[in-house]
Amino acid sequence: MASTFHTVRRTTGKAAAAAAAAALLLSGCGAGSGTEAAGTGSGERVEGGTIRYAHLQEAPCIYGGWVQQAYLSRQVLDSLVSQTEDGSIVPWLAEQWSVSEDQLTWTFTLKENVAFTDGTPLDAAAVAANFDYWVSGGNGTVAAYIGDYYESASAVDATTLQVKLSAPYAPLLSALSQGYFGIQSPTALTGRSEQENCEAPVGSGPFTVGEWKRGESVTFHKNPDYASAPANARHQGPAYVDSIVWSFIQDNTSRFGSLASGETDVIGEVPTVDFETAKAGFSVQQYITPGRPVTLSLNTVNGPFTDTAVRQAFAYSADRKAVVDSAFLGVVPFEGNGTVSQSTPGYNPDVADDYPYDQDKANALLDGAGWGERNADGVRVKDGQELEIDIVFGLNSIVTAEGATALQNLQAQVKPVGFKVNLVPAAQADLFGGTYSGPESYDAQLGYWTSPTAGILHINFRQNLPESPNYSNTTFYNNPEIEDLILRANSAATPEEANSFYARAQQRLSDEAVAVGLYTQTASIAAAPNLQDVWLEASQGEPVFHDAYFTK
């Protein structure tokens, strides 16, 4: 058996000197019959069958604003456009599009004769209804992207959609390629309960939602009438397989063991401890996700991190690359930029080197900030208060077991400088329910945000003001000058102009040390040799099973 390993990482800006889009393909050898990398296909195709897929996390809904929900809804919902590995936007439900000279009116020409699986026509009116649904509370992530720019959507005729904006928004097409922007049947949205639409959204995609056994699995069934795949699909027409059983196996050992034993055909989130083994016997793909990396957002309005010097000292206190390399065994890349990930167009690579490991500098900064005294445990003290930091993280929801190990490593590394770090694992329900959303609830919070554009800066660092709250600004840092740079980037006339403004915003945020980067968010899959053409789409690494098939 020939095994394969495929890593995709898109780099732009200064990093594009290496490549605008780079893919690394490594091959190893084993015993048995040959196979190509997942996404190329080999052997005689077998019609039908059920793909048994094991995933790490179970989302509360099939459709929603979390990337784990986008993974699921990608199997059911089609979007207007799709994105390729080199960042190009290609047709999906929209066959072509144009924008007015003032960049305020986008016109999309839709495919003809597409229908949702409940029989509702997928026409311009249906898509316009989805836009209104998204920004009126249907999807908070979509609203975070376009809410400040969206004015209206309307059907010019059955296949012509017109979207009007209040200001130019350059990242629009990239944003639309994500699973959050999947188009649902307006009949289902208005005629069913919120819970029904949560558990079984109705789309026009290659699969429909079958039975959901909470805590165990979701079954997806083939849509035999599917004829609206994106231009970058491996084939057009219905899926080759009959169904997918998408199981949830949180334990890393059990999930990889299910693949090794043949109980599953493909798994997601390949455990780093098993990565080399997986590469030797299976087709492995890893996607370096663009957007905001896995980052410590530092609370700038409450607690010790209100002082810029203390934030900077914390960033200098740990050898963060060693922390990440040790926890992830070199499988997941370190990311020193706390605001934008290295695979994102508009990434500023200079920022990643702003806070190298330097405990002497960290000590000097803390001494200068009035934290010169230490108690018997070596913890710094100021005005009777210990330099105590509560780091909240969503264990097994936002952060994997390896990520938790990285935090433990960091906790140990900053201790000699005088930081007392408490690690606070948060349950998914508490994290998403708002328990840890206010500035009084943490000193630092670990999180990420997948996005195909540096426009993610607008979501994460738009000011959080009483008249315009921004609950995605987890640092609570407000700076009108930085926000203006981001807005100018979002409305720039060219990618070069946009990237220049994005780079300046990243540098300003780094100077203030509001976010400390740790590692890139990644998506990975490992597939059995007889399962071909499973691939990871390029906007946020969602697994695609429409093209997958078994071989003899």
C-alpha positions as a Python dict, from the first residue, in 0.01 Angstrom:
ca = {
    (1, 'M'): (0, 0, 0),
    (2, 'A'): (134, 345, -87),
    (3, 'S'): (54, 611, 168),
    (4, 'T'): (31, 982, 104),
    (5, 'F'): (55, 1306, 295),
    (6, 'H'): (-77, 1633, 154),
    (7, 'T'): (-37, 1965, 333),
    (8, 'V'): (-194, 2280, 193),
    (9, 'R'): (-103, 2624, 319),
    (10, 'R'): (-182, 2947, 139),
    (11, 'T'): (63, 3231, 200),
    (12, 'T'): (42, 3587, 80),
    (13, 'G'): (193, 3926, 144),
    (14, 'K'): (565, 3905, 229),
    (15, 'A'): (533, 3530, 277),
    (16, 'A'): (435, 3501, -88),
    (17, 'A'): (800, 3524, -173),
    (18, 'A'): (800, 3154, -94),
    (19, 'A'): (471, 3085, -271),
    (20, 'A'): (133, 3237, -343),
    (21, 'A'): (-10, 2893, -286),
    (22, 'A'): (201, 2597, -180),
    (23, 'A'): (114, 2230, -159),
    (24, 'L'): (353, 1968, -28),
    (25, 'L'): (305, 1609, -136),
    (26, 'L'): (511, 1343, 36),
    (27, 'S'): (486, 971, -30),
    (28, 'G'): (578, 668, 181),
    (29, 'C'): (557, 296, 121),
    (30, 'G'): (385, 7, 290),
    (31, 'A'): (248, -327, 185),
    (32, 'G'): (-53, -406, -34),
    (33, 'S'): (-214, -229, -328),
    (34, 'G'): (-138, 127, -441),
    (35, 'T'): (-341, 441, -381),
    (36, 'E'): (-306, 807, -469),
    (37, 'A'): (-356, 1102, -236),
    (38, 'A'): (-715, 1161, -136),
    (39, 'G'): (-840, 1402, -399),
    (40, 'T'): (-683, 1232, -701),
    (41, 'G'): (-846, 889, -710),
    (42, 'S'): (-724, 548, -825),
    (43, 'G'): (-856, 195, -874),
    (44, 'E'): (-1192, 80, -1004),
    (45, 'R'): (-1476, 282, -856),
    (46, 'V'): (-1751, 104, -664),
    (47, 'E'): (-2095, 264, -684),
    (48, 'G'): (-2277, 326, -358),
    (49, 'G'): (-2174, 234, -7),
    (50, 'T'): (-2167, 420, 322),
    (51, 'I'): (-1877, 634, 435),
    (52, 'R'): (-1812, 591, 806),
    (53, 'Y'): (-1650, 914, 922),
    (54, 'A'): (-1533, 988, 1279),
    (55, 'H'): (-1514, 1350, 1393),
    (56, 'L'): (-1383, 1499, 1717),
    (57, 'Q'): (-1663, 1732, 1820),
    (58, 'E'): (-2041, 1732, 1815),
    (59, 'A'): (-2198, 2068, 1737),
    (60, 'P'): (-2532, 2175, 1886),
    (61, 'C'): (-2680, 2227, 1537),
    (62, 'I'): (-2607, 2114, 1182),
    (63, 'Y'): (-2620, 2477, 1065),
    (64, 'G'): (-2482, 2772, 1254),
    (65, 'G'): (-2198, 3015, 1304),
    (66, 'W'): (-1930, 2779, 1440),
    (67, 'V'): (-1683, 2612, 1206),
    (68, 'Q'): (-1781, 2272, 1348),
    (69, 'Q'): (-2132, 2341, 1218),
    (70, 'A'): (-1996, 2453, 881),
    (71, 'Y'): (-1827, 2113, 849),
    (72, 'L'): (-2169, 1950, 878),
    (73, 'S'): (-2378, 2196, 677),
    (74, 'R'): (-2127, 2184, 387),
    (75, 'Q'): (-2264, 1837, 311),
    (76, 'V'): (-2621, 1969, 283),
    (77, 'L'): (-2611, 2330, 166),
    (78, 'D'): (-2473, 2489, -149),
    (79, 'S'): (-2320, 2838, -147),
    (80, 'L'): (-2305, 3109, -410),
    (81, 'V'): (-1932, 3065, -476),
    (82, 'S'): (-1643, 2836, -387),
    (83, 'Q'): (-1277, 2904, -322),
    (84, 'T'): (-974, 2718, -459),
    (85, 'E'): (-639, 2648, -295),
    (86, 'D'): (-478, 2951, -459),
    (87, 'G'): (-753, 3181, -329),
    (88, 'S'): (-942, 3211, -658),
    (89, 'I'): (-1320, 3239, -642),
    (90, 'V'): (-1507, 3002, -877),
    (91, 'P'): (-1878, 2954, -957),
    (92, 'W'): (-2114, 2745, -752),
    (93, 'L'): (-2481, 2843, -737),
    (94, 'A'): (-2377, 3171, -896),
    (95, 'E'): (-2250, 3117, -1251),
    (96, 'Q'): (-2117, 3470, -1283),
    (97, 'W'): (-2111, 3799, -1095),
    (98, 'S'): (-2018, 4164, -1134),
    (99, 'V'): (-1985, 4470, -916),
    (100, 'S'): (-2074, 4830, -994),
    (101, 'E'): (-1809, 5096, -1040),
    (102, 'D'): (-1875, 5236, -693),
    (103, 'Q'): (-1842, 4881, -546),
    (104, 'L'): (-2182, 4910, -379),
    (105, 'T'): (-2398, 4684, -597),
    (106, 'W'): (-2315, 4319, -664),
    (107, 'T'): (-2510, 4127, -928),
    (108, 'F'): (-2510, 3747, -931),
    (109, 'T'): (-2644, 3530, -1212),
    (110, 'L'): (-2768, 3201, -1069),
    (111, 'K'): (-2781, 2854, -1219),
    (112, 'E'): (-3116, 2768, -1369),
    (113, 'N'): (-3349, 2488, -1258),
    (114, 'V'): (-3194, 2428, -916),
    (115, 'A'): (-3432, 2321, -640),
    (116, 'F'): (-3406, 2257, -269),
    (117, 'T'): (-3471, 1900, -159),
    (118, 'D'): (-3819, 2001, -34),
    (119, 'G'): (-3909, 2107, -389),
    (120, 'T'): (-3881, 2483, -335),
    (121, 'P'): (-3713, 2656, -631),
    (122, 'L'): (-3365, 2786, -555),
    (123, 'D'): (-3406, 3118, -731),
    (124, 'A'): (-3292, 3473, -667),
    (125, 'A'): (-3582, 3540, -431),
    (126, 'A'): (-3479, 3240, -219),
    (127, 'V'): (-3120, 3360, -198),
    (128, 'A'): (-3231, 3714, -112),
    (129, 'A'): (-3443, 3569, 169),
    (130, 'N'): (-3132, 3396, 305),
    (131, 'F'): (-2940, 3723, 316),
    (132, 'D'): (-3219, 3885, 515),
    (133, 'Y'): (-3238, 3580, 742),
    (134, 'W'): (-2866, 3587, 814),
    (135, 'V'): (-2846, 3953, 917),
    (136, 'S'): (-3170, 3949, 1117),
    (137, 'G'): (-3044, 3692, 1367),
    (138, 'G'): (-3025, 3372, 1164),
    (139, 'N'): (-2646, 3349, 1179),
    (140, 'G'): (-2433, 3566, 1405),
    (141, 'T'): (-2113, 3484, 1219),
    (142, 'V'): (-2258, 3595, 886),
    (143, 'A'): (-2385, 3911, 1052),
    (144, 'A'): (-2035, 3971, 1191),
    (145, 'Y'): (-1897, 3957, 837),
    (146, 'I'): (-2151, 4161, 643),
    (147, 'G'): (-2382, 4324, 898),
    (148, 'D'): (-2203, 4660, 889),
    (149, 'Y'): (-2205, 4660, 507),
    (150, 'Y'): (-2528, 4490, 402),
    (151, 'E'): (-2814, 4708, 286),
    (152, 'S'): (-3047, 4483, 88),
    (153, 'A'): (-3080, 4183, -142),
    (154, 'S'): (-3346, 4150, -411),
    (155, 'A'): (-3444, 3940, -709),
    (156, 'V'): (-3422, 4125, -1040),
    (157, 'D'): (-3566, 3814, -1201),
    (158, 'A'): (-3562, 3440, -1126),
    (159, 'T'): (-3188, 3401, -1189),
    (160, 'T'): (-3054, 3750, -1116),
    (161, 'L'): (-2974, 3850, -759),
    (162, 'Q'): (-2877, 4203, -664),
    (163, 'V'): (-2701, 4274, -335),
    (164, 'K'): (-2661, 4636, -227),
    (165, 'L'): (-2399, 4747, 24),
    (166, 'S'): (-2369, 5066, 229),
    (167, 'A'): (-1991, 5075, 174),
    (168, 'P'): (-1748, 4881, -46),
    (169, 'Y'): (-1660, 4542, 103),
    (170, 'A'): (-1365, 4382, -76),
    (171, 'P'): (-1373, 4046, 112),
    (172, 'L'): (-1735, 3973, 12),
    (173, 'L'): (-1671, 3687, -233),
    (174, 'S'): (-1422, 3514, -2),
    (175, 'A'): (-1668, 3542, 285),
    (176, 'L'): (-1950, 3397, 72),
    (177, 'S'): (-1743, 3084, 0),
    (178, 'Q'): (-1769, 2966, 361),
    (179, 'G'): (-2019, 2713, 492),
    (180, 'Y'): (-2188, 2976, 709),
    (181, 'F'): (-2325, 3125, 387),
    (182, 'G'): (-2493, 2803, 273),
    (183, 'I'): (-2835, 2864, 116),
    (184, 'Q'): (-3140, 2712, 288),
    (185, 'S'): (-3494, 2662, 167),
    (186, 'P'): (-3699, 2969, 267),
    (187, 'T'): (-4002, 2738, 290),
    (188, 'A'): (-3825, 2538, 559),
    (189, 'L'): (-3692, 2846, 735),
    (190, 'T'): (-4035, 3003, 771),
    (191, 'G'): (-4251, 2693, 793),
    (192, 'R'): (-4065, 2489, 1051),
    (193, 'S'): (-3948, 2545, 1408),
    (194, 'E'): (-3605, 2684, 1489),
    (195, 'Q'): (-3512, 2345, 1637),
    (196, 'E'): (-3612, 2160, 1321),
    (197, 'N'): (-3401, 2391, 1108),
    (198, 'C'): (-3117, 2352, 1357),
    (199, 'E'): (-3117, 1974, 1342),
    (200, 'A'): (-3203, 1918, 975),
    (201, 'P'): (-3154, 2223, 751),
    (202, 'V'): (-3298, 2187, 401),
    (203, 'G'): (-3063, 2276, 119),
    (204, 'S'): (-2987, 2183, -240),
    (205, 'G'): (-2663, 2003, -161),
    (206, 'P'): (-2536, 1651, -233),
    (207, 'F'): (-2679, 1504, 88),
    (208, 'T'): (-2980, 1543, 314),
    (209, 'V'): (-2992, 1505, 690),
    (210, 'G'): (-3121, 1173, 816),
    (211, 'E'): (-3119, 1049, 1174),
    (212, 'W'): (-2924, 1236, 1442),
    (213, 'K'): (-2841, 1021, 1742),
    (214, 'R'): (-2725, 1281, 1991),
    (215, 'G'): (-2389, 1193, 2140),
    (216, 'E'): (-2329, 929, 1875),
    (217, 'S'): (-2374, 1016, 1506),
    (218, 'V'): (-2558, 1197, 1227),
    (219, 'T'): (-2653, 1013, 909),
    (220, 'F'): (-2656, 1193, 574),
    (221, 'H'): (-2835, 1045, 273),
    (222, 'K'): (-2749, 1098, -92),
    (223, 'N'): (-2955, 1352, -285),
    (224, 'P'): (-3016, 1161, -610),
    (225, 'D'): (-3116, 1478, -797),
    (226, 'Y'): (-2804, 1679, -713),
    (227, 'A'): (-2678, 1880, -1009),
    (228, 'S'): (-2530, 2200, -866),
    (229, 'A'): (-2175, 2119, -754),
    (230, 'P'): (-1915, 2398, -749),
    (231, 'A'): (-1676, 2444, -1041),
    (232, 'N'): (-1386, 2304, -837),
    (233, 'A'): (-1567, 1979, -751),
    (234, 'R'): (-1405, 1658, -873),
    (235, 'H'): (-1721, 1567, -1062),
    (236, 'Q'): (-2068, 1700, -1143),
    (237, 'G'): (-2389, 1517, -1056),
    (238, 'P'): (-2505, 1319, -752),
    (239, 'A'): (-2267, 1180, -491),
    (240, 'Y'): (-2114, 841, -566),
    (241, 'V'): (-2187, 700, -219),
    (242, 'D'): (-2531, 633, -74),
    (243, 'S'): (-2477, 782, 269),
    (244, 'I'): (-2240, 909, 536),
    (245, 'V'): (-2250, 806, 900),
    (246, 'W'): (-2078, 1098, 1070),
    (247, 'S'): (-1987, 977, 1419),
    (248, 'F'): (-1851, 1177, 1712),
    (249, 'I'): (-1551, 1024, 1888),
    (250, 'Q'): (-1390, 1274, 2120),
    (251, 'D'): (-1115, 1050, 2253),
    (252, 'N'): (-810, 1069, 2028),
    (253, 'T'): (-698, 711, 2087),
    (254, 'S'): (-1043, 572, 2014),
    (255, 'R'): (-1090, 787, 1703),
    (256, 'F'): (-761, 682, 1544),
    (257, 'G'): (-816, 327, 1662),
    (258, 'S'): (-1148, 316, 1476),
    (259, 'L'): (-963, 388, 1151),
    (260, 'A'): (-678, 150, 1224),
    (261, 'S'): (-921, -132, 1304),
    (262, 'G'): (-1143, -70, 1001),
    (263, 'E'): (-1444, 42, 1201),
    (264, 'T'): (-1434, 375, 1016),
    (265, 'D'): (-1321, 470, 666),
    (266, 'V'): (-1196, 821, 741),
    (267, 'I'): (-1135, 1034, 1049),
    (268, 'G'): (-1095, 1403, 1116),
    (269, 'E'): (-849, 1576, 1351),
    (270, 'V'): (-576, 1313, 1319),
    (271, 'P'): (-409, 1295, 1664),
    (272, 'T'): (-56, 1432, 1650),
    (273, 'V'): (82, 1132, 1838),
    (274, 'D'): (-52, 909, 1558),
    (275, 'F'): (34, 1138, 1267),
    (276, 'E'): (343, 951, 1146),
    (277, 'T'): (161, 619, 1176),
    (278, 'A'): (-130, 760, 978),
    (279, 'K'): (102, 888, 704),
    (280, 'A'): (255, 540, 674),
    (281, 'G'): (-73, 360, 617),
    (282, 'F'): (-343, 602, 508),
    (283, 'S'): (-405, 903, 284),
    (284, 'V'): (-353, 1205, 509),
    (285, 'Q'): (-441, 1566, 431),
    (286, 'Q'): (-369, 1864, 652),
    (287, 'Y'): (-501, 2214, 589),
    (288, 'I'): (-345, 2518, 755),
    (289, 'T'): (-657, 2719, 820),
    (290, 'P'): (-661, 3091, 738),
    (291, 'G'): (-818, 3352, 963),
    (292, 'R'): (-717, 3418, 1320),
    (293, 'P'): (-486, 3152, 1467),
    (294, 'V'): (-526, 2987, 1805),
    (295, 'T'): (-445, 3288, 2017),
    (296, 'L'): (-453, 3412, 2373),
    (297, 'S'): (-676, 3719, 2379),
    (298, 'L'): (-561, 3934, 2670),
    (299, 'N'): (-822, 4128, 2867),
    (300, 'T'): (-723, 4492, 2822),
    (301, 'V'): (-992, 4650, 3042),
    (302, 'N'): (-987, 4444, 3361),
    (303, 'G'): (-708, 4281, 3561),
    (304, 'P'): (-328, 4281, 3520),
    (305, 'F'): (-336, 4295, 3140),
    (306, 'T'): (-479, 4647, 3141),
    (307, 'D'): (-111, 4750, 3148),
    (308, 'T'): (57, 4724, 2808),
    (309, 'A'): (392, 4648, 2972),
    (310, 'V'): (246, 4348, 3153),
    (311, 'R'): (96, 4219, 2828),
    (312, 'Q'): (430, 4257, 2654),
    (313, 'A'): (612, 4088, 2941),
    (314, 'F'): (376, 3792, 2920),
    (315, 'A'): (447, 3758, 2547),
    (316, 'Y'): (823, 3757, 2610),
    (317, 'S'): (801, 3515, 2904),
    (318, 'A'): (758, 3184, 2719),
    (319, 'D'): (933, 3007, 2436),
    (320, 'R'): (601, 2972, 2261),
    (321, 'K'): (742, 2785, 1962),
    (322, 'A'): (894, 2524, 2191),
    (323, 'V'): (563, 2508, 2381),
    (324, 'V'): (376, 2433, 2058),
    (325, 'D'): (633, 2200, 1906),
    (326, 'S'): (643, 1992, 2224),
    (327, 'A'): (265, 1965, 2255),
    (328, 'F'): (195, 1897, 1887),
    (329, 'L'): (514, 1700, 1810),
    (330, 'G'): (595, 1936, 1525),
    (331, 'V'): (273, 1854, 1337),
    (332, 'V'): (97, 2187, 1390),
    (333, 'P'): (289, 2508, 1307),
    (334, 'F'): (370, 2773, 1564),
    (335, 'E'): (214, 3112, 1492),
    (336, 'G'): (358, 3418, 1662),
    (337, 'N'): (113, 3661, 1502),
    (338, 'G'): (-184, 3677, 1737),
    (339, 'T'): (-424, 3844, 1495),
    (340, 'V'): (-393, 3679, 1152),
    (341, 'S'): (-277, 3328, 1058),
    (342, 'Q'): (12, 3265, 819),
    (343, 'S'): (-207, 3111, 547),
    (344, 'T'): (-433, 3417, 522),
    (345, 'P'): (-411, 3667, 235),
    (346, 'G'): (-292, 3993, 389),
    (347, 'Y'): (-84, 3824, 661),
    (348, 'N'): (199, 4036, 804),
    (349, 'P'): (490, 3796, 875),
    (350, 'D'): (697, 4062, 1051),
    (351, 'V'): (452, 4065, 1341),
    (352, 'A'): (520, 3698, 1416),
    (353, 'D'): (871, 3787, 1538),
    (354, 'D'): (780, 4083, 1758),
    (355, 'Y'): (798, 3896, 2091),
    (356, 'P'): (1076, 3635, 2091),
    (357, 'Y'): (1151, 3436, 2404),
    (358, 'D'): (1333, 3679, 2634),
    (359, 'Q'): (1275, 3642, 3007),
    (360, 'D'): (1527, 3913, 3090),
    (361, 'K'): (1318, 4162, 2894),
    (362, 'A'): (1001, 4027, 3054),
    (363, 'N'): (1148, 4073, 3403),
    (364, 'A'): (1260, 4427, 3322),
    (365, 'L'): (916, 4520, 3192),
    (366, 'L'): (744, 4385, 3504),
    (367, 'D'): (990, 4558, 3734),
    (368, 'G'): (926, 4884, 3551),
    (369, 'A'): (550, 4832, 3577),
    (370, 'G'): (568, 4813, 3958),
    (371, 'W'): (563, 4436, 3995),
    (372, 'G'): (911, 4417, 4153),
    (373, 'E'): (808, 4239, 4474),
    (374, 'R'): (772, 3859, 4493),
    (375, 'N'): (610, 3637, 4754),
    (376, 'A'): (750, 3315, 4899),
    (377, 'D'): (623, 3120, 4595),
    (378, 'G'): (804, 3346, 4352),
    (379, 'V'): (482, 3510, 4231),
    (380, 'R'): (509, 3882, 4166),
    (381, 'V'): (303, 4109, 4389),
    (382, 'K'): (186, 4468, 4349),
    (383, 'D'): (-23, 4659, 4606),
    (384, 'G'): (-90, 4331, 4785),
    (385, 'Q'): (-225, 4159, 4471),
    (386, 'E'): (-55, 3860, 4310),
    (387, 'L'): (21, 3864, 3938),
    (388, 'E'): (-245, 3598, 3886),
    (389, 'I'): (-379, 3517, 3540),
    (390, 'D'): (-691, 3308, 3469),
    (391, 'I'): (-678, 3155, 3120),
    (392, 'V'): (-1014, 3023, 3003),
    (393, 'F'): (-1023, 2766, 2725),
    (394, 'G'): (-1289, 2542, 2575),
    (395, 'L'): (-1146, 2194, 2623),
    (396, 'N'): (-1255, 1956, 2346),
    (397, 'S'): (-1462, 2230, 2183),
    (398, 'I'): (-1219, 2507, 2093),
    (399, 'V'): (-903, 2341, 2222),
    (400, 'T'): (-790, 1983, 2163),
    (401, 'A'): (-604, 1772, 2417),
    (402, 'E'): (-278, 1876, 2249),
    (403, 'G'): (-378, 2240, 2283),
    (404, 'A'): (-439, 2187, 2654),
    (405, 'T'): (-90, 2041, 2681),
    (406, 'A'): (50, 2351, 2510),
    (407, 'L'): (-121, 2566, 2773),
    (408, 'Q'): (26, 2354, 3051),
    (409, 'N'): (369, 2398, 2896),
    (410, 'L'): (316, 2774, 2877),
    (411, 'Q'): (194, 2782, 3237),
    (412, 'A'): (522, 2626, 3349),
    (413, 'Q'): (738, 2849, 3131),
    (414, 'V'): (602, 3183, 3254),
    (415, 'K'): (624, 3084, 3621),
    (416, 'P'): (993, 3181, 3670),
    (417, 'V'): (911, 3533, 3552),
    (418, 'G'): (654, 3561, 3832),
    (419, 'F'): (321, 3493, 3661),
    (420, 'K'): (79, 3267, 3847),
    (421, 'V'): (-134, 3113, 3572),
    (422, 'N'): (-456, 2926, 3644),
    (423, 'L'): (-595, 2715, 3358),
    (424, 'V'): (-975, 2718, 3353),
    (425, 'P'): (-1130, 2456, 3121),
    (426, 'A'): (-1478, 2567, 3012),
    (427, 'A'): (-1763, 2340, 2910),
    (428, 'Q'): (-1903, 2398, 2562),
    (429, 'A'): (-2242, 2505, 2700),
    (430, 'D'): (-2083, 2763, 2931),
    (431, 'L'): (-1846, 2894, 2666),
    (432, 'F'): (-2113, 2939, 2402),
    (433, 'G'): (-2380, 3038, 2654),
    (434, 'G'): (-2199, 3356, 2756),
    (435, 'T'): (-2056, 3257, 3094),
    (436, 'Y'): (-1713, 3373, 2983),
    (437, 'S'): (-1809, 3662, 2755),
    (438, 'G'): (-1763, 3958, 2991),
    (439, 'P'): (-1440, 4131, 3096),
    (440, 'E'): (-1486, 4018, 3455),
    (441, 'S'): (-1476, 3649, 3360),
    (442, 'Y'): (-1114, 3598, 3247),
    (443, 'D'): (-771, 3751, 3211),
    (444, 'A'): (-697, 3565, 2891),
    (445, 'Q'): (-901, 3342, 2666),
    (446, 'L'): (-774, 3095, 2407),
    (447, 'G'): (-962, 3088, 2079),
    (448, 'Y'): (-948, 3108, 1701),
    (449, 'W'): (-1166, 3221, 1412),
    (450, 'T'): (-1139, 3055, 1072),
    (451, 'S'): (-1168, 3297, 781),
    (452, 'P'): (-1034, 3312, 424),
    (453, 'T'): (-962, 3684, 455),
    (454, 'A'): (-765, 3924, 674),
    (455, 'G'): (-1097, 4104, 699),
    (456, 'I'): (-1132, 3887, 1011),
    (457, 'L'): (-961, 4182, 1180),
    (458, 'H'): (-1285, 4377, 1148),
    (459, 'I'): (-1474, 4104, 1329),
    (460, 'N'): (-1221, 4057, 1610),
    (461, 'F'): (-1103, 4416, 1660),
    (462, 'R'): (-1388, 4644, 1565),
    (463, 'Q'): (-1442, 4859, 1872),
    (464, 'N'): (-1678, 4731, 2139),
    (465, 'L'): (-1887, 5038, 2213),
    (466, 'P'): (-2217, 5080, 2401),
    (467, 'E'): (-2393, 5197, 2086),
    (468, 'S'): (-2234, 4923, 1873),
    (469, 'P'): (-2129, 4622, 2082),
    (470, 'N'): (-1877, 4377, 1940),
    (471, 'Y'): (-1891, 4051, 2132),
    (472, 'S'): (-1625, 3902, 1905),
    (473, 'N'): (-1367, 4149, 2037),
    (474, 'T'): (-1242, 3918, 2312),
    (475, 'T'): (-958, 4150, 2407),
    (476, 'F'): (-1204, 4437, 2471),
    (477, 'Y'): (-945, 4662, 2310),
    (478, 'N'): (-1081, 4978, 2149),
    (479, 'N'): (-871, 5190, 1917),
    (480, 'P'): (-1041, 5411, 1656),
    (481, 'E'): (-721, 5454, 1453),
    (482, 'I'): (-671, 5078, 1417),
    (483, 'E'): (-1038, 5032, 1333),
    (484, 'D'): (-1001, 5297, 1063),
    (485, 'L'): (-707, 5106, 908),
    (486, 'I'): (-918, 4789, 898),
    (487, 'L'): (-1216, 4970, 746),
    (488, 'R'): (-992, 5123, 480),
    (489, 'A'): (-858, 4776, 402),
    (490, 'N'): (-1208, 4629, 374),
    (491, 'S'): (-1308, 4899, 126),
    (492, 'A'): (-981, 4913, -69),
    (493, 'A'): (-992, 4914, -449),
    (494, 'T'): (-713, 4657, -495),
    (495, 'P'): (-579, 4357, -299),
    (496, 'E'): (-241, 4529, -270),
    (497, 'E'): (-396, 4837, -110),
    (498, 'A'): (-607, 4623, 121),
    (499, 'N'): (-310, 4413, 232),
    (500, 'S'): (-108, 4724, 308),
    (501, 'F'): (-376, 4851, 546),
    (502, 'Y'): (-427, 4505, 698),
    (503, 'A'): (-51, 4478, 761),
    (504, 'R'): (-43, 4816, 936),
    (505, 'A'): (-338, 4718, 1155),
    (506, 'Q'): (-167, 4393, 1254),
    (507, 'Q'): (150, 4582, 1348),
    (508, 'R'): (-39, 4833, 1560),
    (509, 'L'): (-222, 4555, 1743),
    (510, 'S'): (105, 4370, 1798),
    (511, 'D'): (269, 4682, 1939),
    (512, 'E'): (-7, 4688, 2200),
    (513, 'A'): (34, 4312, 2267),
    (514, 'V'): (-341, 4260, 2288),
    (515, 'A'): (-320, 3902, 2158),
    (516, 'V'): (-44, 3643, 2197),
    (517, 'G'): (-22, 3393, 1912),
    (518, 'L'): (35, 3023, 1975),
    (519, 'Y'): (-41, 2794, 1681),
    (520, 'T'): (-232, 2770, 1357),
    (521, 'Q'): (-577, 2618, 1356),
    (522, 'T'): (-555, 2313, 1129),
    (523, 'A'): (-794, 2066, 972),
    (524, 'S'): (-676, 1715, 896),
    (525, 'I'): (-820, 1389, 772),
    (526, 'A'): (-687, 1037, 729),
    (527, 'A'): (-866, 803, 486),
    (528, 'A'): (-847, 431, 427),
    (529, 'P'): (-672, 325, 102),
    (530, 'N'): (-998, 217, -61),
    (531, 'L'): (-1169, 554, -10),
    (532, 'Q'): (-1078, 811, -272),
    (533, 'D'): (-1143, 1179, -346),
    (534, 'V'): (-1232, 1307, -2),
    (535, 'W'): (-1094, 1661, 2),
    (536, 'L'): (-1071, 1967, 225),
    (537, 'E'): (-1222, 2280, 74),
    (538, 'A'): (-1008, 2593, 85),
    (539, 'S'): (-1211, 2857, 270),
    (540, 'Q'): (-1189, 2690, 611),
    (541, 'G'): (-1097, 2326, 563),
    (542, 'E'): (-1442, 2168, 556),
    (543, 'P'): (-1430, 1800, 450),
    (544, 'V'): (-1613, 1735, 122),
    (545, 'F'): (-1766, 1392, 58),
    (546, 'H'): (-1964, 1464, -258),
    (547, 'D'): (-1679, 1335, -478),
    (548, 'A'): (-1572, 1047, -256),
    (549, 'Y'): (-1599, 687, -368),
    (550, 'F'): (-1480, 341, -271),
    (551, 'T'): (-1252, 127, -488),
    (552, 'K'): (-1227, -246, -523),
}
